[in-house]
């Protein structure tokens, strides 16, 4: 009888810290755990007794990569609880802000975190020595996304301009028009990057996922929509808990989210693309056809293509929103608190992000619940690792390690905002 124990404690190129533990006995993978050991951050507890007007700024601190997503889900829930209807111009400005976050987050992941896996580099810095143009192009695209977040959100990291009902300040037309040319250049670069990514070598690996994402009648989902799945779920944010539940597992400080009576599911760019490709921008749809990406796509390694197409889409949408921009006046209505429960769901770069808040009649938070994308994907990541390790059970240790690390990075997991994740240790009998 032979046993291999693989422990991975420090993987670079993901946001956060955790560990991977695989146990292989007699060429069979017996055990696979993605261990999240960072201390709990208690944001849901921090929110209790806070005023509703403090919530958007507090939840933005949950993540430095996707603060806009947390703010957008939060303000939706606040407005839902208080019966606030937002102006169409506020809605458009929020969508523009979200475009900025998708662009900067996706480009960061694609080129700085994920591309080195496909090209055989340990880091983007090492990759840049051989392909400076590729990395510089990526940085320019990310800079364009950052600029949107700065102008609309007030600053690039942890925006401060978002509030219930709208914004503290609406950007002037000239401020946004100044972004148009850089965004057009970024869109051209993004289209080239999709074609580049299509030429990467993808491992032959597929699983039969249940995809979950928002769906909007006329738009590719970003800031609103119904929660749907490839196996028939169709509900609004109020019905989320009827279909999904979180479970505590001993090896993770992050909860595992599953579909009731069915199990793991997948959220994120690949799920959105599979469920909503028909509402991509015309340029993104054309590119998808050009590179021959057929749906359904069940290969998680191809998530880099989904991200690339979403970058093109977000740039297309952002340019259109800027060209048609009219400043909301006033930038927000007066918001009167009342006792109630509110729900919000948006599409963070990494997938569905759901919030629920209970307020008292003074607008103080009495209870909060936040379900981030990575906790929803964590059981699916573990399932991928079990099957992938089984297929590669006879591979050398280095090859198995590299592929497992790449598999985790397919999901761009946001464990936290730090930069190290896994270290590999192998014990052989």
N, C-alpha and C positions, 0 to 999 in steps of 0.2 A: 504494500500500500504506500503510495506517495502523496505528499501534501505540499502545496505551495501556498504561502501566505504573503499577500501583496498589500503593503500599507503605503499609502500616499499621503504625505502631510504638507507639502509646500509646492503647489503648482503656480507658476507665474501666469500672467495674462488673463486673470479673471478678477472680479471685484470681490475680495473677501477672503476669509480663512475657513478652512475645513479640512477634511481628511477622507481618503478612500480606503476601504478595507475589502479585499477580495480573498476568499479562501477556496482553493482548488484542491480537490481530493480525487485521486485516481482519474485525472483528466476530466473531471466534472466540476463545474462551478457550483459550489454549495451555498455560497454566501456572498452578497455584495451590498455594501453600505456606503452611502455618501454621508459622512459624518460632519455635521455643522456644530462646531464647538465654541463659536464666539459667544460671549456673555449676552443674555437677553438685553434688549435695549429699552423695553418698557414704554414705547411711545404711546401705546393705547392707554396706559396708566397715567402718563404725563398729561394727556389731554383732559382727563377728568377734572371737573371744576373750572376749566378754562372757558373763557367766553368764545362764542362762535367766531368772532372776528379775529381771534388768535390762531384758529385752527390752520388756515392755509400756510402761515409762516412756520408753524411748528412741524407740520407734516412734510414740508419741503426739506427739512433737515434729515429726514429718513434716508435720503439718497442724494449724493452730489451728482450722479449721472442722470437720474430721471426725476428731479424735483417737480417739474411741471406736471408730470403724470399724477403725483400725489396731490398737488394743489387742485388739479382739475377734477379728480374724483371727489375730493373733499368739498369743493364749492358746489358741485352737483348735489351732494347729499345735504348740505346746508340749505340750499334753495328748495330741494324737495321737501324738507321738513317744514320750512317756513312759507311754502306756497309762492315762491318768487318765480316770475317768468322773465327770462332775459331778452334783451333787445337783439334783433338779427345782426346788428353791427357788432355787438359784444360777442355773439356766437362766432362770427367770422374772425374776430381778433384772437379769440381763444384758440381757434383752429390754427391760425398762423403761428401762435406761440408753440403749440404742440408740434407743428411741422419743424420748427427750429430744433426742438428736443430730439425728434426722430432722426433728423439729419446728423446732428453732432454725436448722438449715441451710437447709431448704426455704423457711421464711418469709423469712429473710434474702435468699435469691435471688429469690423471687417478687416481693417488694415493693420491695426496695432496689436490686436489680440489673437485674431483667428488666422489671418493670411500666413504668418510664419509657420503654422502647422503644415499647411499645404506645400510650402516651398522649402521646408527643411531647415528653418532658422530657429534659433532659441529666442530671438527677440526682434522687435521691429527695428531697433537700432542696428543690429547686425544685418537685417534685410536691407536697410537703407544704404549700407555701404556698397551693395551690389546693384540696387535699383533705386537710386535717389529720386528719380522722377516720379515713381509710383508713390513713394511716401510723401513727397512734397505736394503732389496732386491731392492726396487724402487730407493733408493738413489744410489745404485751401478749402476743400469741401466742408471740413469740420468748422473752419473759421466762419464760413457763410452761415451755418446753423447757429453758431455761437452769437453771431451778430443779431439774428432774429430774436433770440432769447434776451439779449442785452437791451435792445430797443423796446421790445414789447413788455418784457418782464422786469426791467429796471436794472438788472445786472445778469451776468452770464451764469453764475453759480447761485443756487438758492434764490430765485427771483423774489422781489419784494413788492411788485406792482399788482398782484392778484388779490382780489377780495370777493366776498359774496356779492352777487349781482353784476360783477364786471371787473373794472380796474380802478385803481386810485387815480390814474392818469392815462388818457388816451394819447398815443403817439401822434405827432403832427404828420400830415401827408408827406411833407418833404423828408422827414426822418425815414419813413418806410421806402419812399421812392429811391433814396440813396442806396438801398440794398438790392435793387432790381438787377443791376448789371453784374455784381458779384454772384448773385444767385443764378443768373443765366449762364455764367461761366462754370459755376459749380454743377449745373444740370448737364452741360456738355461733358464735363469730367465724369459725372456719375454714370452717364450712358456708356462711356468708354470703359468704366470700371465693371459694369455688368458684363460686357463682352469679354473683358479680361478674366473675370471670375468664372465665366462659363468654360474657359479653357483649362481650369484646374482639374486635377485628377481626384475624383470622388470615390471613396471606398464603396464597394458594392454591399450596401447594408440597408435593409428596409424592415420596418415593423408596422403592424396594423394599428395605428394610433386612433384614438377618438380625439378629433380636433375640436377645440373650443375657442370661440372668439366672439366679438361683437359683430353685428350685421346691421347695416343701414340701408334703407330702401334705395337711395340714390347716390351714396358716397362710399368710398372705401373707408371702413370704420377706423375712427381715431378717437374722437371726443364724445361720441354718443352712439347708441344703437341698442338692439336687443341682444341678449346672450344666447347664442345658438351653438349646436354641436353637429358633427358629421353623423351622429347616431340619433338625432331627432330632438334634442333639447331645444326649446324655444321659449324664453322667458325674459322679463325685464329685470332690472336690478333688484326689485322688491322680491322676486322669486328665487334669487340666487341660492339661498339656504335650503330651499326645497329640493334642490338637485345636488348640491355640493356640501361636503363636510370636511372639517379639519380634524386630524388625529395627532396626538402626541406620540412620538417614538423615542425610545431610550437613547438612541445614538445621535440625536439632533436637537439643537435648541430652536431650530425652525420647525414649525408644524408641517405635517404632510397633508395636502389637500387631495381628495378623491371624489369621484362621482358616486353618489349613494348607490349601493348594491351593484356597482360596476367596477370601480377601481380607478387606476391612474388615467390621466388624460394629458393632452399637450396643448399649451398656449404659446403665443408668440408669432413671429413673422411667418413661419411655415404654416401654422394653423390659419392665420389670417388670409394668406395667399390661397390656400386650398378652399377656403370657404367664401372668398370674396373677390377672386381675380377679375370677375366681370366688371367691377367698379373701379379698377385701377385707372389712372390717367391714360389717355390714348398712347402717349409715348411709352409708358411702362408696359402696356399691353403689347405694343409693337415689338419692344425689345424682348419680351418673354417669348413671342413667336420666333423672332430672329435667332435666339439661342436654343430654340427647340425644347424649352422646358415644358413638359407635359404634366397635366394634373389628372388625378391626384398624385402628388409627390410625397412619398413616405420615407425618403432618405434624409435623416436629420443632418447629415454632412452638407446637404445642399441648402441648408438654411442661409448660408452666405449669399446665395443667389436671391433668396426671398428678401433679405435685408437690402441688397443692392437695388432691387426693383422698387422697394419701398422708399429708398432714398430718392430715386428718380421721381416717384410719385409725389413725395413730400415737397420736393423742389418745384415741380410743376404746379402743385396746389398753392404753394407759398407765393410764387410769381403772380398767379391769377388773383389771389387775395389782395396782394399789394396794388396791382393795377386797378382793381375795383374798390379800393379802400375808401370808406367814409368814416370819419371818426365818430364814435358814439357820443352823443351829447344829451344828457350828461354821461360820463363814463360809467356810472353805476346808479341804480335807484337807491332810495332809502330802503333798508332791510329791517323789518320789524320782527323780532324773535317771538316765538311761541313754543309751547310744549309740543313735542312730537318726535317722530323717528324719521330720519332721512337716509336715502340710499343713493350711491353713485357708483358708476362703472365706466371706465375708459380703457383705452388700449395703450399702456405703457410700451416703450420700445420692446421690452421683453415679453409682453403679453397682458392679458386681462388683469386689471387692478380694481378691486372692489372695496368700497367703504360703507360702513353703517354707523350712524351716530344717533344717540338719544339725547334730546335737549329738554331742559325744564323751561318754564314760561319766561325766565329771564335770559334765555339763550345760553345757559351754561351747559357744558357737556357732562352728562351723567354716565354715559357708557359709550365706548368706541370699539369698533372692530375693523381691522384692516387686513385684507388678504392679498399679499403681493404675488407677482408672477412666479418668482423662483420657488416659493413654497408649493405652488400648484404643479410646477414641473419636477420637483425633486423626486417623487416616486417614479416618474417616467425616466428621469436620468438614471436612476438605479436599475430600472428594468433594461434600459439600453446597455448599461455596463455588464449586466449578467449575460445577456445574449451575445454581446460583442466579445467578451472574454471567453465565452464558450467556443465561439467560432475561431478564436485565436489561441486556443489553449495550448497548442504545441509551438507557439511562436517563442523566440528568444525574449528574455525579460525586457530588454530595451524597447523592442518593437511593441510588446504588449503594453508597456508603460506609456509610450508615446501615443498609441491609438486610444487608450482609455482617457488620457488627458485631453486629446482632441475631441473625443466624444462629449466630455463635460463642457468644453468650450463651445460646442455646437449651440448650446442654450444661452450663451452669454450670461451665466448665472450671476446675479447681483447679491452675493452673500453679504457684503457690506461695501464700504467705499475704499477698502484697502486693496493691496495689489498682490498678495501672495496667498496661495491656496493649498497646494499639495506637494508632499515630498514622498518619494517612493522608497520603500524598504521591502526586500524580498527574502523570505526564509525558505530554505530548501532542506528536506530531510536528508 
